[in-house]
C-alpha cells in the first residue's frame, strides 16, 4: 500500500490555487506560506485528508496582515489602555485611510513647495483652544513633558509637589522621566498637602519652571491640600501644567477634571495633555501655551525624534473638526437609554435560551482620567463562563467579571455594535453547549 502522505500537494501546487493566489496579493507571501505549511503539517500528521489541504490553508489564513484584532469594549471603562485607549470616530478612521498613501502632509499644492508639516491638524487644535498662543504635537504626553524638560530645564531645577510624583504605567515614573533629561527635581510639600508657599520657598536662580501634574490615575482623599494654577502662576517662573487626560474645555460630567482652557486662563505658561483619552483621538501629546515657549520647544533637536506621523495628524484633525468621537458619546450617554438597551438585549438573549439579566452598574472613565468618578450605567449579566468564550470568539467581546458574573456594560458598546454582541453571545452559547459541563 502506498504512503498516503505522498498525496499531500506540494507548496507550489497549493499556491497556484486561485483562492491562495488572491490571498498572497492581500496578505503577502510569507503569511500565506505559513498557512500552507500548517495545513501540510496537519495532513502529514493524519489530522486532515491530503485533498483537504487547500481548504485547510484557506481556513487558516488571517483576516489581515496584522496581528492586532478589532474587539468590542464591553468593560464599562471608556478609555481602556489595554484595548488601545480611545476608539477613533468614523471621520478619523476615514482620515487615516486617506492619509495612508502619498499626501500633502508637508507640501503646499497651490504653491508647489514645502509647507509646515501637519498645518491642518495644528490649525484645528489652535481653534479648539483659542486661549493658547501656539500649539505643537508630539507622540504622547510623556514626550510632551520630556520636551519641556529638555528645552527648558537641562542642568536646572524643576519644582514639583511630592504628591504629584506619579507613576504613569508599566513602571514608568514622571520623576525618572524628567531626571533622564539632566534636570534636577526639587520636591516640595508632602504627599497629601502642598501649599503655594512651599513652591515659593524653593524658587531660586536655578529654577527652570514649576510643574503641576494632575494625579489622573489615583485619588487621595481626606486631609489634603494643593496649590491651584492661579497661585503658582503668580510666583514668577513659568508654570507647566500636565492635565493628563486631554480635556480641552470644562465638561459638565467631570467638574473636577482639569482642562486646558481653564489652566491657560489661570496663567499656565504651558499645558501638556494626551490626545487619546478624553479628547477621543489618536495617541499624541499636546503642547499648548505661550507662543515663545512653544516655538522654543518646536525648534529643539529632540522635537524631530518626538514628532508624529501623517496618520496621527490626519486622525487628530478629523477628531477636532469632525463629529463627536465615541469616547465623548459614551461619556454623555443617557442612563435611562442605557437601561432600556440592556433590558432589550437581555430579553432577546433569554428568548434564545441564554441566562441573561439586565442590571444597573457603574462605568469608569479609565485611561488615567477622572479617578474615583463613577458613571451610572447598565449591563447585561451572563454566567462567568461566558467571559473567556466571548474573548476568544470570531469577534472578541471583552466584558468584566464582577461578583461571579460576566458583565457586558453598554456605556462602552455603541448602538451599532449591539448586533455583533448579540451574535457573539449566541456563538458563545453554542460553544458552551458543545463543550459539555463547564469547568468550575
N, C-alpha and C positions, 0 to 999 in steps of 0.2 A: 504493500500500500504506500502511495507517495505521501510525503510530508505535506499536510495542508498549508503549512507556512509558506510553501513555495508559491501559493496562490495569492499571497498578500501583494497588492500592487506596489510598484516602486514609486519613489518620491516624484520623479518626473512625470509619471503617468497620472498621479493624483493632482499634481499642479496643473496639468493640462485640462482638467475638468473645468467647465465654464464657471461654475459657482466658485471654485477655488481661485481661478484666474481673476475673477471680479474682486474677490477679497484681497488679492495681492495689490490691486490698484488702490484700494481704500485703506488697507491696514498695513501694507508693507510686507515684503517677502519674509523677513525674519520671524515675525509673529505667525504668519500663515504656515511656514515650515515647521514651527514648533507644534502647532496644532496637528499637522500631518504626522509628525513624528510620534506624538502621543497616541493618535489613532492606530498607527502601525504597531506601536508597543502593545496596545491592548489586544490587537489581533494576534500577535506572537504569543501573548500570554493566554490566549484562548478565551478572552472575555467577550470578544465580538467575532463575527464571521469575517473572512477576508473580503467578501463582497460588500461589507458594511463600512469599510474603512473611509470611503469618501464621505458618506453621510455622517460618520462619527467625527471626522475632521471638521466638517461644516458646523456641526453642533458644538464643537469645542472652541470655535472662533470667538474672540471677544467682540463686543459691540463697536469698540473704537480703539484706536492705537494709543490708549492712555489708561493707566491703571486706576485712576480716580473714577468712582461710580457716583452718579447722582443719587441722593437719598431724600426721603421726606422727613423733615424735622417735626416730630410729634412729642418732643420732650417738654414743651412749655417754656423753654429757655430761648428767648428771642434771638440773642446773639451768642450762638454756641460755638466756642472756639474750636472744639474738636470736629465740628461739622462745617468749618470754613467761615465762621462768623456770618456777616450779613449776606443773605442771598441777593443777587442783583435783580433789579427791575427788568422787565422785558425791554424797555428802552435802552438800558445799559448793556444788556446781552446783545441786542442788535448793533449797538455801537462797537462793541468788541469785535463782532463778526465783520463789520465794515472796515475796521482798522487792521484786520488780520493780514491783509495784503499790503501792497505799496500804498502809502498815504501821505498827505501833505503835513505830517506832524511837525516838520521843521522847514517848510518851504512855502513861499508866497506864490500862489498860482497866477495872480494878476501881474505881479512884478517880475516873475520868473527868477527869483533869487531866494537865498536863505532867509528864513524868518525865525522869530523867537519860538523855541520849542514849546509845544503844548499851550499856545496862546489862548485857544478856545476854553480849555479847562481852567486856566488861570483867570481869565475874564469872568467865567461863571462863578468861580469861588469868590472873587473880589465883589461881584454883585450880590452874592449871598451874605457877605459880611462887610457892609459898607463902612463900618467903624474901623476897619483895618486900612492902614496907609498903603500896605503892599502885602502880597501873598506869595508863598512858594510851596512846592510839593516835593516830598521825598518819599522813600519807600515804606516807612512806617513811623509810628510816633516815637519809638525808641531812637530811630535815626534822626528825627527832628531834634530831640534833646541832645543827642550826640553832637550834631552840627552846632547847636548853640554853645556847647562847652568847648568844642574845638575852635570856633571862631572868636569866642568872647572871653574864655577863661583858661586857656592853656597856661600853666605856670602860675595861675592866680587862684583866688578863693571863690567858691560858691556857697552862699549861706542858705541852709535848709533846716527845717524843723526835724527833730528826731522822730516825731510822729509821722513823718512823710517819707521815711526811708523804705520805700516799697519794693517788694519782690513781685515782678510782673508775670512770671510764669516760666515753667521749665527750668527753674533755678536761677534765672537772670534777675539781677537786682539793680535798681536805679543807682545806688551809690557806687557800685562796682563799674557800671557803665560809664558814669561821669568821671570816675578816677582814672579810667583807661585812657582818657584824653590828655592826661597830665594836669588836670585841675585838682585843686585840694578842696575837700568838703569841710566846711565849718558848721558843725552841728550845734543847734541851739534848742533851748527849751527841754521838755521831757516828752515821754511817749504820749501822754494824754493831755498835756497842757503846754502850749507855747503862745507867748504874747508878742505884740509888736515890739515891746521894749527889749525882748531877747534878741531880735534881729538888730535893732538899733545899736545895742551894746557890742555886737560882733562886727559891725561895719568898720572897715579900716582902709588903708591905702591899697591893699591887695584884693579888695572885694571887687569881683568882676560883675556879679549880678546876684540878686536874691531869687530863689527858686521856690515856688509853691506848687506842690504836687497833690492833685486830688487823689485821695485814698479810694480809688474807684473799685477795688476788688475786696474790700473789707470795711467793716464799720465798727467804730469804738463808741460805746455809749457811756453814760454816767457822768463822772466828774471830769469834764473835758473843756478845753478852750483852744481856739485857733485864731490867729490874726487874719483879718479879711484883706481882700485885694486893695481896697482904698487905703487902709492903714499902711500897708507895705509899700505901695506906690509912692507914698508921701515921704519915704525915708531917704530918697536920693538915688541910690544905684538902680540900674534897670531891673525891672521885675519880670521874670519869665514865669508864666502860669501854665502848667500842664493840666488841662482839663480832662484828658484821657479819652472819654467815651465819644466825643465828636458832636455834641450838641452845638449848633451854630447860634441858636437863639433859645430863649426860655421855652420849656414845654409844660403845659398845664398838668400833665400826668406825673411829672418829675420835678416838683418845685424845689427840691434840694440839690438837684444835679447842676453843676456849674456849666455855663455856656460861654462861647467865645465872645459874643456881642457884649454881654454884661461885664466880663473881665476887662475887655478893651476900654469900655466906657469908664470903668473904675480906675483906670490908669495903668494897666499892664502894658509893658513895652512890647512883649511878645507873648503869643498864645500858641501852644502846640496841642494837637489833637489827632485822633485816629479817624480815618475815613470809613473804615469797615465795621463800625459799631453802630451807634445811634444815627449817624448820617445815612447809613444804609448803602454805602458804596463799596468800591474795591479796596484792597489793602493799600493804604497810603498814609503818610504822615503830613499833616497840615501845619504850616507856619504862617501866622497872621500877626501883623503889628506894624510898628514904626518903619517907614519906608527905608530909612538909612540902615537900620539893623537888618532888615530882611535882605537888602541888597548886599550887605556885608556877608551874610550867610550864603547867599546865592553865588557869590564870587569866590568863596573859599574852595581850595583844591579838592577837599573831601566831598563837596556837593556833587561833583561828577560821579563819584563812586556810589552816591546815595540816590541818584536820580531814578525816576520811574520810567517805565516803557510806554510805548504808544497805546497798548491795550488798556493800561491803567488810566492814562489820560483820557481816553475815549469814554471809558466806563464812568469816570469821575464827572466829566462834563455832562453826560446823559443823566446821571443821578441828580446833579444840581439843577439841571434845566428841565428834566423830564417829569413824568408823573410820580406820584408818591411811591417810594420803594417799599418792598414787603415788610421790612422792619418797622417802618413808620406806620404802615397799615395795621400790623399786629399790635403795636403799642396803642393805637386808637380804637381797636376792636371793641364793640359794644358787648357787655357781659350778657345781656338778655339774648342777643342774637347768637352768641356762642352756646348758651344753654339750649336754645332751640335747635341749633345744628347738631349738638351732641345727642339730644333726645331722638331726632330723626335718624341719625346714623345708628344709634344703639337699637332702635326699633327695627330697622332694616336687617341688621345683623341677627337679631333674635329670630326674625322670620326665617332666616336661613339656618337656624339651629345653633348659632354662636351664643355662648353665655355672656352677653354684653350688658353693661349698665351705664347709664349717663349719670354723672355726678358733678357737683361743684368742686373746684380745686383752685389752686393758686399758681400762676406762672411767674417767671422772673425775667428781668432784662438780660442778665448774664454778660459775658464778654468783658468783664471789668467795668461795668456801668451800673449805677443806681443800686449799690449793695443794700440789702435789707428791705428793698421795696417789693411788696407782693402785689401782683396784678390779678384781680379776680378773674377766674377763667372757668372753663367747663371741659370735661374729658369723657372719653369712653373707656370704661374699665373692663379689662379682659383678664382671664386667668394668667398667672405669671408665666406659664409655659409658652404663651404666645410670643413673649419678648424675643427669644432667640430665633423663633420661626419667622417672625417679621423682619428681623435684622438680616437674615440670610435669604430672603425671597428675591424674586426677579426684580422687583422694585423695592429696595430696602426701606422699611419704615422704622424709625428709631423712636421708641417711646421711653418711658421711665418706669422703674419699679418702685412701688410705694405701698407699704403695708401688705405685701404679698400679692399685689396685683400689677398688671401691666397697664399703665395709663397712657392713652393717646390724647394729648392735650391739644385742643383745637385752636388755641390762640396762635400757635405757630404753624397751623395747617391752613393753607389758603383754600377758599371755597372751590377753586378749580382743581385742587388735589384730592378732594373727598372721594371722587370715583376711584382713584388709584388706591386710596387707603382701604375702601370697601373691598376691592378686588384682592388686595394683599392679605386682608384678614381672612377672606374666604379661601384663598390659596393656602394660608397657614392652617386653617381648619381642616382642609383636605389632607395636608401633610401630617397633621396631628392624628387624624383618624387612621391614616395609613401606617403610622409608626407603632401602633399598639399602645399599651398603657404608658402614660407619660412618666418620665423619670422624676423622682422626688428628691 
